[in-house]
Amino acid sequence: MSVILSLYQQHKYMIRTFAVAMSAVTILASCASHSGPYQPATRPEKIEFAHDRLDVYPDDVRKAPATLLGTPVVWAGVILNSDAHEMDQGGKIMVDSTFEHHYFDWVQDTKDGDLMLSVSPRGEGRFKARWYLDRTIYGVSAHHAEKFAKPGRLALFYGVPEKIDPDGTVVLKYHYLRMIGMDHFTTNDFNYGRLGEEPMCASCLMCKTNPPPVKTAKSATTR
């Protein structure tokens, strides 16, 4: 599966490069940019990225929970809300977050040396998770944790589906999280669906049949 996904990512990267080039010709892009395969930021993320499934989505889990609960996945989600609490033991902060899932093609853009991820405006509904920060390492409080995980930021969330709430929200067990701040991602540039299922096009520039893009949420990577 990893070989197939790797080949697909290369193909997707070529499509993205073509779309960016066409957009640049159309609107005369004013700054240098580069696209390439997504690069995990830390060693723990590299480990997760190497074995977590990119081709399993929230609707798959909703349709076949008996088969997919317990399967390691990584999903891109824009944070809707976060509630943090300092734990009495262990020196940790517990954070409960709810996310709106968005399709991500696992292509990383660099604009003027800064990270920029072009996430699709579409996705497959909500998921949520309880995750943790070590306050003895980061020196943060629950208040700082809620600011770190504030609404509008993008999370690349690595975890395992545990259950499905009555309203359809998929609950993930936390493995790892990479937070992307609001200056380093957008949902306006490319409109696409699942890996391998739909062609990609530049929103509002190359595909007139796309629905209007959602409001841009851009973000600064915080590690």
C-alpha positions as CSV (number, residue, x, y, z in Angstrom):
1,M,0.0,0.0,0.0
2,S,2.8,2.4,0.9
3,V,4.3,2.0,-2.6
4,I,1.0,2.7,-4.3
5,L,0.4,5.8,-2.1
6,S,4.0,7.0,-2.8
7,L,3.4,6.7,-6.6
8,Y,0.0,8.5,-6.2
9,Q,1.6,11.3,-4.2
10,Q,4.2,11.8,-7.0
11,H,1.4,12.0,-9.6
12,K,-0.6,14.4,-7.4
13,Y,2.5,16.5,-7.0
14,M,2.8,16.7,-10.8
15,I,-0.8,17.8,-11.1
16,R,-0.4,20.4,-8.4
17,T,2.7,21.7,-10.0
18,F,0.9,22.1,-13.3
19,A,-2.1,23.8,-11.6
20,V,0.2,26.2,-9.8
21,A,2.0,27.0,-13.0
22,M,-1.2,27.6,-14.9
23,S,-2.5,29.8,-12.0
24,A,0.7,31.8,-12.1
25,V,0.4,32.4,-15.8
26,T,-3.2,33.5,-15.2
27,I,-2.7,35.9,-12.3
28,L,1.0,36.7,-12.7
29,A,2.2,35.3,-9.3
30,S,4.3,37.9,-7.6
31,C,6.4,35.7,-5.3
32,A,8.5,32.5,-5.6
33,S,6.9,29.2,-4.6
34,H,7.8,25.6,-4.7
35,S,5.7,22.4,-4.2
36,G,6.9,18.9,-3.1
37,P,5.8,15.9,-1.0
38,Y,4.7,16.6,2.5
39,Q,7.6,16.4,5.1
40,P,6.9,15.5,8.7
41,A,8.4,18.0,11.1
42,T,9.7,15.8,13.9
43,R,11.1,12.2,14.4
44,P,7.9,11.1,16.2
45,E,5.8,12.4,13.3
46,K,8.0,10.6,10.8
47,I,7.4,7.4,12.6
48,E,3.6,7.9,12.6
49,F,3.5,9.1,9.0
50,A,5.4,5.9,7.9
51,H,2.7,3.5,9.1
52,D,-0.6,5.5,9.5
53,R,-3.2,5.1,6.8
54,L,-3.7,8.1,4.4
55,D,-6.4,6.3,2.5
56,V,-8.9,5.8,5.3
57,Y,-11.4,8.6,5.9
58,P,-14.1,9.5,8.5
59,D,-16.9,8.2,6.3
60,D,-15.1,4.9,5.9
61,V,-15.0,4.5,9.6
62,R,-18.7,5.5,9.9
63,K,-19.7,2.9,7.3
64,A,-17.5,0.0,8.5
65,P,-16.6,0.6,12.2
66,A,-16.2,-3.1,12.9
67,T,-13.4,-3.2,10.2
68,L,-11.7,0.1,10.7
69,L,-11.9,0.9,14.5
70,G,-8.3,0.5,15.7
71,T,-6.7,1.3,12.4
72,P,-4.0,4.0,12.6
73,V,-5.0,7.0,10.5
74,V,-3.9,10.6,9.9
75,W,-6.5,13.3,9.2
76,A,-6.3,17.0,8.5
77,G,-8.8,19.0,10.5
78,V,-9.6,22.6,11.3
79,I,-10.1,23.1,15.0
80,L,-13.7,24.1,15.9
81,N,-13.2,24.2,19.7
82,S,-10.8,23.1,22.4
83,D,-11.2,22.7,26.2
84,A,-8.1,22.2,28.3
85,H,-7.6,21.1,31.9
86,E,-4.5,20.7,34.0
87,M,-4.2,17.2,35.4
88,D,-3.5,16.7,39.1
89,Q,-0.9,14.0,38.4
90,G,1.7,13.4,35.7
91,G,2.4,17.1,34.9
92,K,0.2,17.0,31.8
93,I,-2.5,19.2,30.3
94,M,-5.5,17.3,28.9
95,V,-7.1,18.9,25.8
96,D,-10.4,17.9,24.3
97,S,-10.7,19.2,20.7
98,T,-13.3,19.0,17.9
99,F,-12.2,19.2,14.3
100,E,-13.8,19.7,10.9
101,H,-12.2,17.2,8.5
102,H,-10.7,18.5,5.3
103,Y,-9.2,16.5,2.4
104,F,-5.4,17.0,2.1
105,D,-3.3,15.8,-0.8
106,W,-0.1,15.6,1.2
107,V,1.7,18.1,-0.9
108,Q,3.8,20.8,0.8
109,D,4.1,24.2,-0.6
110,T,6.9,26.7,0.2
111,K,6.3,30.4,-0.5
112,D,9.1,32.8,0.1
113,G,10.7,30.1,2.4
114,D,7.6,29.6,4.5
115,L,5.4,26.6,4.8
116,M,2.0,26.8,3.1
117,L,-0.4,23.8,2.9
118,S,-3.3,24.0,0.4
119,V,-6.1,22.0,2.0
120,S,-9.4,21.3,0.2
121,P,-12.4,23.3,1.2
122,R,-14.3,20.0,1.4
123,G,-14.1,17.0,3.8
124,E,-16.1,14.4,5.6
125,G,-17.5,16.0,8.7
126,R,-16.4,16.2,12.3
127,F,-14.0,14.2,14.4
128,K,-12.8,14.8,17.9
129,A,-10.0,13.6,20.3
130,R,-8.5,14.0,23.7
131,W,-4.8,14.7,23.5
132,Y,-2.1,15.9,25.9
133,L,0.7,18.5,26.4
134,D,3.5,18.0,28.9
135,R,3.5,21.2,30.9
136,T,6.8,20.4,32.6
137,I,8.5,20.5,29.1
138,Y,6.6,23.3,27.5
139,G,5.9,25.4,30.6
140,V,2.3,26.0,29.7
141,S,-1.0,26.3,31.5
142,A,-4.5,25.2,30.4
143,H,-5.0,28.7,29.2
144,H,-1.9,28.5,27.0
145,A,-3.0,25.1,25.7
146,E,-6.4,26.5,24.6
147,K,-4.6,29.4,22.8
148,F,-2.3,26.9,21.1
149,A,-5.3,24.9,19.9
150,K,-7.6,27.8,19.2
151,P,-10.4,27.6,16.6
152,G,-9.3,28.2,13.0
153,R,-5.9,26.4,13.3
154,L,-5.2,23.3,11.3
155,A,-4.2,20.0,12.9
156,L,-2.6,17.0,11.3
157,F,-3.9,14.5,13.7
158,Y,-2.5,11.0,14.0
159,G,-4.6,8.5,15.9
160,V,-6.8,5.5,16.0
161,P,-10.6,5.5,15.6
162,E,-12.2,4.4,18.9
163,K,-15.9,4.9,18.5
164,I,-18.6,6.9,16.7
165,D,-20.8,9.3,18.6
166,P,-24.6,9.2,18.0
167,D,-24.3,12.4,15.9
168,G,-21.7,10.8,13.6
169,T,-18.6,12.4,15.1
170,V,-15.6,10.0,14.9
171,V,-13.6,9.8,18.2
172,L,-9.9,9.3,17.8
173,K,-7.4,8.0,20.3
174,Y,-4.4,10.3,20.3
175,H,-1.0,9.3,18.9
176,Y,0.5,12.6,17.6
177,L,-0.5,16.0,16.5
178,R,1.1,18.7,14.4
179,M,-0.4,22.1,14.7
180,I,-0.4,24.5,11.7
181,G,-1.1,28.1,12.5
182,M,-3.4,30.4,10.5
183,D,-0.7,31.9,8.3
184,H,0.5,28.6,6.9
185,F,-2.6,27.0,5.3
186,T,-5.5,27.9,3.1
187,T,-8.7,26.2,2.0
188,N,-9.1,28.5,-1.1
189,D,-6.4,27.5,-3.6
190,F,-7.4,23.9,-4.6
191,N,-10.7,22.1,-4.6
192,Y,-10.3,18.3,-4.5
193,G,-11.5,15.1,-2.8
194,R,-10.1,11.8,-1.7
195,L,-6.7,10.6,-2.8
196,G,-7.0,9.1,-6.3
197,E,-10.7,9.7,-6.8
198,E,-11.1,13.2,-8.2
199,P,-9.0,15.5,-10.4
200,M,-7.6,18.6,-8.8
201,C,-8.2,22.1,-10.0
202,A,-7.3,25.6,-8.8
203,S,-10.4,26.9,-7.1
204,C,-12.2,29.7,-8.9
205,L,-9.4,29.9,-11.5
206,M,-9.5,26.6,-13.5
207,C,-12.8,24.9,-12.4
208,K,-15.9,27.0,-12.8
209,T,-18.1,24.2,-11.5
210,N,-16.6,24.3,-8.0
211,P,-18.8,25.6,-5.2
212,P,-17.6,28.9,-3.7
213,P,-14.6,28.4,-1.5
214,V,-15.0,28.6,2.3
215,K,-13.4,31.4,4.2
216,T,-9.7,31.3,4.2
217,A,-8.0,30.0,7.4
218,K,-4.3,30.5,7.2
219,S,-1.9,29.5,9.8
220,A,1.7,29.5,11.4
221,T,3.3,26.2,12.2
222,T,3.9,25.7,15.8
223,R,5.9,22.8,17.0
